[in-house]
C-alpha cells in the first residue's frame, strides 16, 4: 500500500478514494468560527469502539514546535501514551497524538512501518494497538453549529 513521505501533507488531493490521500495542507480552512478544529481519528478495522473524537485549537500541520493547544475531549476512549490531540511529527508519521513525547502512537500519515503496521490507539491501561488502516476526519466549517458533515483529510492504509 505504501507510506507518506516527509512533508507530504497533500497526496492525491483530487481522489479521496485513494489508499494514500491527504489534504492536510488545507486543514486551516476547516477551522470553526470558535477557533477550534473538530477531529475524529478512526481505526476502521479495529473491532469495538474504534475512534477518538476531540477539538483542539492548534493546527498540527503548522505548529511545528510540537504540543497541542486548546485540547477538549468530546468522545475519547484511547487516552494512554500521553494522548492529548494531534501534533506535528514529520519524522515517522506526519502527525501523532503522543503529545510532547518522542513516541508516535496515534500516528496519522505514516512515513514508516511499526511492527508491520501503524502505531495507533493506546488505552489508559497501556494496551497498544497497531493497525493497518487509519482515517482522520475533520468537521467541515459549514456555518451551522449542529452540522454533522465531516471531511476525511487523511485515510492511510498500510
Secondary structure, DSSP 8 states (H G I E B T S, - for coil): -----TT--EESTT-TTSSEEEEGGGGGGG--TTS-EEEEEE-TTSSSS-EEEEEESS-TTT-TT---SS-EEEEE---TTTEEEEEE--SSEEEEEETTSS---S-EEESS-BTTBEEEEE-TT--EEEESEEEEEEE---S-TT---EEEEEEEE-
